[in-house]
Amino acid sequence: MDITTIDWAAAYRHRLHSNDKALPGSDESREFWDAKASSFAKKPQRSDYIYQLLEMLDLREGETVFDMGCGSGTLAIPLAREGHTVVAVDFSSQMLEQLREAAEEAGVGARIETFQRSWQEPWEGLPKADVAISSRSFVTDDLADGIGKLEGQARRSVVLTCGAGDLPYRDARVFEAMGRAEEANMPPDELMIIAGYLWAHGRFPKISYIEYPGVWQRPTREAMEETVRRGHTPRNAAEEAALNAFLAEHMVQNEAGQWMMDYPRCDRWAVLQWDV
């Protein structure tokens, strides 16, 4: 098979438009993330994901970083703490506001410069950096444009992370219970498409994996059920009944009063790094 003849950009576009989420860069999507900003700001800046990603990044002392889809600073603030100057970009004004407040509290506000921009808007005028990163934030339906924009902002290398298995919003067990075995056993298509596009265009990314075990846990029964339903929307009455039965069997309350699933999980993300 000649991978250069495959339309990877079309495959990525089809994948993105096959879900029920708001279109990337739309007002609906912006409003969704604006509303999420306050809860994101409460998340720890040094999660298992961030800890492992920072270990994997091939950053040199004093290098600058372009952080696209920075959110409330989950990556930007730890990078600034390690002495890097960060160009933090996000399309949500509320996320950027939370980032600025958190950066000042952490004493690294002077090392982080924020810009409001989406993947779909022009990036002219945005500062370049030594390394451009898209950490769990590659939300564009134009694969070629997104890769090109990241490479255009990087003087040395690009880092992109994407899903590569079960994720905080996707669980193979739930799909199996709903009778959707094809999705339970689905290969990490996002990784395959992005890597295929890069290989077809002469890039040979180093691919590593971030894995961390854990359990889904939320303060209320309603919040726990919402978490499970977020990535596993039933398509008919039979799937709805199967999902309800699965929740009844596996959703339990621990000694601290938190609601959780009664089995361990392991989230997996791929980290692609290549020179420009």
N, C-alpha and C positions, 0 to 999 in steps of 0.2 A: 504494500500500500504506500502510495506517495502522499505523505502528510501535507505536502505543499499544495496539493489540489483540494484539500478539505476546506470548506468555508467555516473556519472556527468562529469567526465573528457572528455568523448567522446562527450557529449552534448555541452560542452564548446568549444571543438575543432571544432565541426560542425558549431557552431554559428560564430566563428571567421573566418572560411574559407568561409562563405556564403556571405561575402561582397567583394568589389572590391579593397580593400586596399592592399598595399604591405605586404608581409609576415612579421610577427614580427621578429626583429633582422636581417633582410636582409640588404644588401648593399643599396638597393633601399629605404628602410625605413629610414636607417641612413642618406642618402643624403637628403631625404625629411625634416627631423628634423634639420639637419645642416643648411639648407636653411631658415628654420623658426626661427632660433635662434635670429637673430637681431630684428625681430618684437616682439618676446616673451619678450625680455629684456625691451621693452618699456611699457609692461603691469604693472599696479600698483601692488605692493607687498601686498597691503591690500584690496583685492577685497571682495565683499560680500561673496563669497565662502570661502575664506581664513579666514575672520573674524569669520564666523560661525563655521568653522572647528576648529579653535584654541579654541573657547569657549567649544566645545564638547570634545576635547582631554583630557584624564585623565592623564595629565602629572604632575609629582611631581617636586618640585623645584630642579633645577640642574640636572635633568635626561638628559641622552644623547639620541639622536634620529638618527635612520638609515632611510634616505629619499631616497627610490628607485624611479627612474624616476624623479629626482629632477628638470629637465629642467633648466631654467635660474634662479632658486632660489625663485620661487613664494612662497613656503612654508619654505624653508631652512632659508632665510634671516629673516622673522618675528620670527621664532623659535630662531635664534641666538640673535636677539634683546631682546628676553625675557630671555636670559641667558643660553640657552641650547647649548651644543656642538653637532654639526650635522655632520654625515657621509653622504655626498651628492654623490649619484651615478647616472650616466646616461650613455647611450651608444653613445650620441652625443658629440663629442669633442667641437663643437661650442657652444652648450648649456652650457657646463661646463666652457668654457672661458668667456661667458657672466655672468655666476654666480660669478666667481672669481672677475671680474671687479666690479660688482654691490656690492658684499660683502665688497670689499675694500672701495668703495665710502660710504657705510653705516657704516663703522667702525667696522665691525664684521668679517673681514677676518680671524682673529685668531681662531674663534670659528667654522669655517667650513672647513672640509677636503674633498677634491673631489677625486673621483675615476671614471674611465671610464670602464663601464661594462654593458653588456646587460642581459636580463633575460635568454637568451639562453646559455650564457657563464658560466663557473665555477665561483663560488664566493669565492673560497679558498683565504685566505689572506685579505679579507675585514674585517675591524673592526666590532665587535658586538656593540650593543647599548642596552639601557634599553627598548626602544620602537622602533619597526620597522614599517614604514609607507609606503604604496603605495597609493598616492593621485592622482586619475584619471590617473593612469599610469600602471595598471595591463595589460600589453600588451605581453602576452605569450600564445601559443597554448597548453601548458602543465600545466593544472590547478594544478595537484598534485605537480609537481616540483616547481611551483611558490609559492604556499602556504608553501611548505616545506622549501624553501629558506628564505622566510620572517621569519618563525618561528625559523629557524636556526640562524638568525642574532639578534633575540630579547631575552633579558634576562627576560623581564617581560610580555610584551604584544605586540599584532600586531593590526594595524589599516589599513583597506583597504576601499577605497571609489570607488563606481562604479555608473553607470547611473541607475536611477530609474524613468524614465518618459521622458518628453521633455528635451532636452539638447541644448547646444549652437549650435549644428549641426543637430538637429532633431526636427521637428515640426509636430505634428499630423494634423494640418490644411492643411499643404502642401500635406501630404499623402492622406487625404480625397479628396482634389481637383483633385489629379491625379487618383482617382478611386482605391486606394489601402487601403481600409478600414481596411483590416486585419492588416496592419502595423500601421495605425492610432490608432487602439485600442489594439495594442500589449502590453502584460504585460511586466514589466521590467525583461526580461529573464536573463540578466547578473546577476542581484541580486539574482534571484530565483535559478540559477544554483550554484553560489558561496555559497549561504546560505545552499542549499541542500547538497553540498559536505561537508561543515563544520559540519552540523548536523549529517550526516551519519558517520563522523569520530570522533564523540564525542566532538565536539566544540559547544559551545552555545553562539554565538556572541550577544552582545548588538547591536541593530540596531537603528540608529537615521537617521534623514533626514535633508539635507540642501536644502532649497528652497529660491529662490530669483526671484522676478518679474522683468520685464524689457521689452525692445523692441529691436529687431535687428536694428542696426544703423551703417552705414559705410560712409566714406567720399565721395565716388563716386558711381554712379549708377552701374558701372561694379563690384565694390567690393561687393555691396549689393546683386547683382544677384549671384555672385560667392558663397557668404555665403549660400544662400538658396539652390543652386544647389549642394553644397558640400555633403550634406547628403541625397539628394533626386534625384538621377540620374534617368532620364526617361529611360524606357526599350523599348519603341517603339514610333512611331510617334504620337499616340493618347495621350500618357502621356506627350510627349514634348509639344504638343499643349495645353493641360490642364495646364501644369506648366507655359507656357508663358502667358496664360490668367489670371492665378492667380497672377503672378507678375505684369501684367498690371493693375489689379484691386487694389492690396494692396501695391505696392511699391510707396512711395510718398517722396517728398522733404520737409524738415522742414524749418523754418525761417532762420536757421543758414547755410543752404545750404547742410546739411547732408541728405543722403538718408536713409530711414527707412521703416519698415512695419507699417501699420496703425492700428495695434492691439497689445494689451499687451500679454506677454508670461510669463511663469513661469518655470524655469529650476529646476530640482530635482535630487539630488544625495543621495545615501545611504551611510552611514558611519557604517561599521562593525568593532567592537572592541572585542577582546577576549584575555584571558590570555594564556600564554604558560607554 
